[in-house]
Amino acid sequence: MDLENKRFSGKNRSADFIVKVESVENATFQGYIENIQSGQVQYFRSFLELVSLVQQKLDENNFPQNTTVTRSWKTE
């Protein structure tokens, strides 16, 4: 199985995005994000909205996968 087929199959799907920042107003970003796999484009008005859009798409695709390593706050 070549890399391109593995990338889009079952458990090991990729989550690739293109982010275009078109302006910075009120100390935050405005622009759009495109999901490479689906071709969907969504405009955002703040960094928080951008993060929310990414999280929604990852949740929709059942990320993180068991091979994904994420950081978290240390608990003491």
C-alpha positions, 0 to 999 in steps of 0.5 A, a space after each residue: 500500500 503506497 503512502 497516498 492510499 494509506 493516508 486516507 484509509 481507515 484508522 490512519 487518516 490524515 487531518 490536513 488544513 490550509 489556513 489563510 490569515 487575511 487580516 488582523 484586527 482587534 488583536 486576533 486573526 480573520 481568514 479562512 481554513 480549508 480541510 484538504 480531504 473534504 475541500 470544505 472552506 470555512 471563514 473564521 473571525 478570531 483565533 478561538 473560532 479557528 481552534 474551534 473549527 479545527 476541533 470540530 473537524 477532528 471530532 467529526 473524523 474521530 481524532 485523536 487516533 491511538 497513534 496521536 500524541 497530545 500534550 496536556 497540563 501536568 497535574 501535581 
